[in-house]
């Protein structure tokens, strides 16, 4: 799955689980909720979570030295992704497993804890630093690069300026309201793996154990064909509904996500 689609699925997943906004009855004759309101978050956190979850949905691809997010905040992310790739065994291994998802959530919990006195107030500096990277991942994946050609925002410095400004503002205004960040990171990482599992390559959910499907199951009529489709010999699992990465089906899926994310975000702002 492409970085663009990953970011959209992360944002859509956050909205679906946390939003209490709904399509007004005046439009469709009945009120349709856009999310299940799983957790009671402040309005600012709900909106910030849309961006952070979009960025977090790219976190598993830190295992690819030439992936989308490797070039999001050069040269820091280039070096970071090379290090993760080397430590995790390469692309679509540790970071694309259940263990990797749990690790992302746990690490983000501890990384978001440090605070610092800034301007006479205690600021969640750890969460702010994480936010810089998550914003950068999101804007890189979504191909957001404001400014005219040749302007500073349209250069490699631009993502640094945008990410630092956005994360800085969020850190200042949200104050202590960052308890949701590890949830957003874990959710984004999990949704990333789900998305890659919808492609033909699949993901190693059980890494470092990559078992082949039992031969006894493969010999069962009908069931064997299903098992062979979803459980590959290399231990990767898939339900290839979207086909190959960057397929027409993925493009159509991405278009639906754009409508949902933009429409839901607008209604979240209006109905706050």
N, C-alpha and C positions, 0 to 999 in steps of 0.2 A: 504494500500500500504506500502511496506517495505521501510525503510530508504534509502537503496541503490537506489531504483527506484526514490524516491522523489528527492534525490540529483541530479540524472541524468536529471530528468525533469526540475529542476531549471536551470541547466547549459544549457540544450537544449533550454529552453524558452528565456534565455538571448541572446544566439547566434542567434536564429531565429528573434528576434526583433532588434538587434543592429548590427549584423555583415554585412560587405560589401564584405566579401570574396566570392569566387565563384569557382565551379569546372571548371578547365580549359577546353576550347573547344577541346584541343588536346586529352583529355581522352574520351569524349563521343560525340564528333562531334559538340557540341554546349555548350556554357557557361551557367552553371546552378547556380544561386545565392543561397547561403546558408542562407541568412537572408535578411531582408528588409531595414536594415540600418535606423531604425526609428529615432535615435538620433546621433548627430555628437560627438562622444567621442574620446579622444586621444587614440592612440594604447595601451598604458599601461593600461588605464582604461578599455578598451574592454577585455583585457586578465584577468585582476584582477576581472572583473565582472563575468567571467565564474565561478571562485572559490567562490566568495561571493554569487552569486545567488544559487549555489549548496548548500552552507551552509544555506542560508536564506530559502530554500525550506524545511528545517527541523524545522524552528522556531515555527510553530504551535504545534509541538509535545513537546514543553516545558511544556505542560499541563499533561505530563505523567512522574511520578516519576521514573519509571523503563524503560523508552523508550531508544532508541538508544543514543540520545544526552545527556541524564541525566548522562551518564558515559563518556562523551567526555573529560571533564577537571575536574576530581575529586579533592577535594570534592566540589568545587564551583558550578559546574553544577548540582550536586545531590541536593544541598540545593536550588538552583535557581528553578529547575523544581518542587520540592515539594511545594515551595511557589506559583508558577504559577498555579499548579494543584489545590491547596487549594482555591486560589482567583478566579479562572475561573470556578469552579464548576465541575472539573474533565475532563477526556479525551474526546475529540471531542465535546466540548461545545463552549465557547466564542472564543477561539483561532482558531476554525475551521469555523468561520462565516465571513460574509462580514464586520461586525463591527470589528472583530479581525484582519482582513487583513488591514483595514484602520488604526487601532490602531498601528499595527506593523510598518507601513510606517511613521506615524506621530511621534511615539516615536523615531524611528531611525533618523528622520530628526533633532530633537532636541538633541539627544545623539551624533550625529556626528558633532555638531557645535563647541564645545570647542576646543581652540587651545592653544599651549604652545611653549615657546621659547626653542629649543633644538639645542645646538651647534651653536648658532648665527642665527638660522633660525626659522621661525614660522612653527610649525608642527600641523597637524590636529590630536591632541591626542585623541579626542573623537572618530573619525572615526577609528583610530588605535586600540583602545580598542575593539570596535565593531568587527573589522576585526579578532582579536584574537579568539573570540568566533565563528564567521562564518567559519573561516578556520578549527577550531576544529570540528565543526559540520560536515563539509564536509569530513574530513579525517576519522572521526569515521564512518559515514554512508557508505563510500566507502571502508571501511576496509583497509585503508592505514596505515601501521605500519612498516616503514623501519627499517633496522638493523637486525643483527643476533640475534637468540634467546639468551637471557641473557644479551645483550647489553643494554645500558641505553635508547636507542631509542625504544626498544622493551618492555619497562616497562610503568607503569602509568605516569612516568615523561616524556616519549617520546612525547606525544601529546602536552604537555606544551612547550617543546623545539621547536618543529616544528611550532606550531601555533604562538608563540612569534617571532620566527625568520622570518617567512613568512609575518606576519602582520607588523612587524617592518620594513622590507625591503620595503614593499608596501607603508607604511606611509612615509618613507623617500623619495623614488623616485617619488611618485605621488604628493607630496607636497600638494598644494591646490586642486588638481583635484579629489575631492571626492563628488562633487555635485550629482553624479549618485547613491550614495550608498542607499539613501532612496527608490529610484526607484527599485534598485536590491532587497532590502528587501521586499518591497510590492509585487513585481513580484513573488519572490520566495514563499512568503506566499500564494498568490493567486493560484499559480500553485500547491502547496501542496494540497489545498482544492479541486481543480479540480481533482487531482489524486485520492484522497480519495473518491470523488464522482463517480469515475469509478469502485468502488468496491461495494459489496453487502450491506455494512453497511451504506454508504452514509454520508452526512455532513449536519449540521444544518445551512444552509446559512442565514436564517432569525433570528437566535438567537438574543435576548432572546425570540422572538416570534416563537413558534414552532407549527404552525397550522396544524391540520389534513386536508387531502384533502376533499373538499366539497362532501357530499353524492350525490348531484345532478349530479356531474360529473361522479361519480363512476357507476351510473346507466345507463349511455349512452353506447350503444353497441360500441365495439372497443375502443373508446376514454376512457371509464372507465378502460379497461385493461391496457392501456398505462399509465394513471394517477396513477393507483395502483402500477405499476412497478417503476415509477420514483419518486413518492411522497408518502412517507410512513406515517403510522398512527402517528408516533412520531414526524412528522414535518421535518424529514431528507429527503434530495433529493439525487437522484442517477441516473446514467445511467450505470448499472453494466456490462460494456463491458469487464472488466478484471476479473470478478467473485470475488471469495474470495481473501483476501490478501495472497500473496505468491503462487498464482496459476501458472499453466503452462503458461497461457496467459500473466500474469505479467512478467514471466521470459523471454518470447519471446519479449515482448515490451521493457524490459530492455536491451536485446541484441541489438535491433535496435537503442536504444538511445546511447549505447556505441559507435557504429559505427559512428553515426552522430556527437556526441560530440568530439570524438578523431579526426575524419577526419576533421571536421570544425575547430577545434582549431589548428591543424597542418597547414591548409591552411591559417588561419588568421595570423599565425606567418610568413609563407613563403611570403605572399602577402602584408605584411606591408611595 
